[in-house]
Amino acid sequence: MEQNGRVQQRVTHVTTSDGTQLAVASVGDGRPILYVSGWLSHLELGWELAPERAFLEGLADGARLVRYDRAGCGLSPSTGRPPSLAYELEQLAAVAGSLGPGPFDLVGASLGALTAVAWAAAHPGTVRRLVLYGGWVTGSEVSPPSAREHVLGLVESHWGLGSDVLTDIFAPDAPASIRARFGRYQRAASDAATARSLLELSYRMDVGDLLASVRVPTLVVHRADDRAAPLAQARALAAGIPGAQLVVLPGRSHLPWAGDAPALVATIRRFLGLRALRTPPGGLTPRQREVAALVSEGCTNREIAARLGIAERSAEGHVERILLRLGLQSRAQLSAWFVAQREAGIGQVG
């Protein structure tokens, strides 16, 4: 669905077998891709965060991307039931049951990768292709025990500081303004107790015994210097799943939308058999890049029009469409975004 020339997500609800209400968002049309998020999510705030939205739109082009907030996160209320792999699978089952007949593509990121492995092992007939990003086999191998206890204690006792520390670990390649916004996003996505219990689940889960039972085409994709999940764990995932492909991309960020997200989107789309995107996710057309560069120099619409040899009304329309595409509200925000992208060396800015 589009509104004002911009893709919109549709939010509905499903109910699990124990009565848990889950918020579910879908965007795009075509065969379904079910996306299982990492540790915390918020369907609305994630959609409003420009780089995350660009990543999601990149996956959804030519398909129907479906994702959900697990119980106690985002738009899904807490039930008081403690997190577990069994509960993760119950929630995934409720969402999968809403997709209609036929197999779906399953993409799991971070903690969601382990849930996706367990689902594919138990329900191979439901999965067409499996993508595991930023995942691991054994949670206890993700970091040393002292580091795990320190982070868990920080999240529980000082969620504000804990969310900021985790943001710096998860998204070191994101601009400072985006990291600050994501720290607030995490705090809005769950309370401290839920955050701690889900993080503890991440450290506790182990899918080593399930890997050999995964019999669907599988892609394991990981960033080489991921600061939250060691590359060795991705190699172990790929080695344990029969026939799995392993693709290692450069970068340090654990969050899929941070860093070189277009390369990650392209890798996933290629494996799923989706056509290559003409414009990278969140990228701008060459003309839009020219306009954004001039906005960053402080040019007015009239000055942009004169520099590019176009009508002033056309320059105004370009600026409006750029703001819509990036989810920004003002020329000042666009200027800051452009400068941050240029400093980060992200490809579609020039």
PyMOL commands that set and color helices and strands:
alter all, ss='L'
color gray80, all
select helices_A, chain A and resi 43-48+50-60+85-96+111-122+124-126+139-141+145-157+159-170+176-189+192-204+208-213+231-240+261-272+286-296+301-308+312-326+331-344
alter helices_A, ss='H'
color red, helices_A
select strands_A, chain A and resi 2-3+6-7+10-15+21-27+32-36+64-68+104-109+127-133+218-223+245-249
alter strands_A, ss='S'
color yellow, strands_A
deselect
rebuild
show_as cartoon
